[in-house]
Amino acid sequence: PVLSTIENIELGGNTKRMNNDTKIASESVDGDNTFTVLQFNTLAEGLSSGPTASTPFEITEIKDQMKGIFGGFTDIPFPEISLDFQLRRWRIIEVILGINNDHEDDFTDDSSTRDRYDGAFDIIAMQEVDRYYSFFQPILKMFRYEGLYIPKPNSPCVKLGWYSDGCALFWKRDKFELIDQVMSTYDIGTQVYIIATLRNRCSERIIVVVTTHLKAKKNIIHEKIRIAQADQLMDMTMKVV
C-alpha cells in the first residue's frame, strides 16, 4: 500500500516541513483548532492478488495477463507475502491507529485496547478500497470512526472476480460531525469522489474534506481525462464551500 501524505493541520497556525511527504504542525495555542489527516491508497485486493487467489465471483475478463498476477507489481520482493491482503490489511490498520507492531500481541478486541489505540488521525481519506463493509468500516467503527464510501462503477476489480473498489472517508466522531455530503462519479470516466462538510465539535468551525482517485495510467489521453476530472472536482467543491 502507498502512504502518500500525513499532515497535522492547524487552522490559522504554521507548519514545519519535515520531508517531501510529511508535515507536522507547530505547537498550537488552541488545541481545538488542530487536527490530523491521513491520505492512504490501500491498493485494492482485487488489483493486487496473486494468480492462485480464490475470488468471490467469477472472473469475466483479463485483457492483460500480467494484471492478473499481483496487479503487475511483480518486481517487489516476495509479492505473494507483501501483497497478500489477509496479511497487509492489519498493517494498514496499524498505521491508521498508530500501533507499534513490536507490541502486536497486546492488540486484543477489548475496551482497554480501543482506548489505548484511539486512532492516530482525525480524518482518513482512502482510495482503492474494496473491503469497506467487510473490513475497514467495522474495524474503524470500533475505534470511534464514522465513514462514507462510494464504489466505482465498472471497476476492473469486478472483471477480475473481486468486489468493486472505491473511495472512503473516515473521521473521528467525537471530534467531527457530518453536516453534508456529495458522492458521485465524474462526467468523464468511471472514477468517483467524496466531498464531505464536517463541523468541529469543539470549535464549531466548518471544514470541507475531499477524497478522490483520478484516472490512472501515464498517457496523453488519460492525462486529459485527469485534468477534466480535477476541474470538475474543483467546481463541485467550490459550490459546497
CORBELMO-V931547 format. One record per pair of residues at least 4 apart in sequence whose ideal C-beta (glycine too) atoms are under 6 Angstrom apart, sorted by sequence separation. I is the first residue (numbers start at 1). J is the second residue. If there is no record, write none. Layout:
I/J
I/J
//
This chain:
18/22
45/49
49/53
70/74
78/82
79/83
85/89
93/97
131/135
132/136
133/137
136/140
43/48
67/72
94/99
108/113
132/137
140/145
157/162
171/176
186/191
200/205
217/222
18/24
28/34
62/68
66/72
73/79
107/113
158/164
94/101
157/164
185/192
199/206
215/222
15/23
157/165
25/34
70/79
155/164
198/207
15/25
16/26
137/147
155/165
215/225
183/194
197/208
215/226
13/25
14/26
152/164
214/226
70/83
151/164
152/165
182/195
196/209
152/166
10/25
13/28
151/166
181/196
195/210
214/229
5/21
6/22
7/23
8/24
150/166
8/25
132/149
150/167
180/197
194/211
10/28
51/69
99/117
179/197
149/168
193/212
50/70
97/117
179/199
147/168
148/169
212/233
11/33
48/70
97/119
98/120
176/198
177/199
191/213
10/33
48/71
147/170
191/214
10/34
47/71
119/143
177/201
191/215
145/170
167/192
169/194
9/35
166/192
189/215
130/157
146/173
167/194
169/196
171/198
210/237
8/36
9/37
114/142
144/172
114/143
144/173
7/37
50/80
140/170
144/174
6/38
208/240
130/163
148/181
150/183
208/241
5/39
4/39
48/83
130/165
132/168
154/190
189/225
3/40
128/165
129/166
153/190
188/225
152/190
2/41
129/168
45/85
127/167
152/192
188/228
193/233
1/42
1/43
126/168
150/192
169/211
195/237
186/229
125/169
150/194
167/211
195/240
124/170
148/194
167/213
186/232
123/171
42/92
122/172
122/175
38/121
42/126
44/128
46/130
36/121
43/128
45/130
36/122
37/123
38/124
39/125
40/126
41/127
42/128
44/130
123/209
125/211
127/213
35/122
41/128
42/129
1/92
61/159
60/159
59/160
59/161
57/161
55/161
55/162
46/157
44/157
46/160
46/162
44/165
32/202
33/203
32/203
//
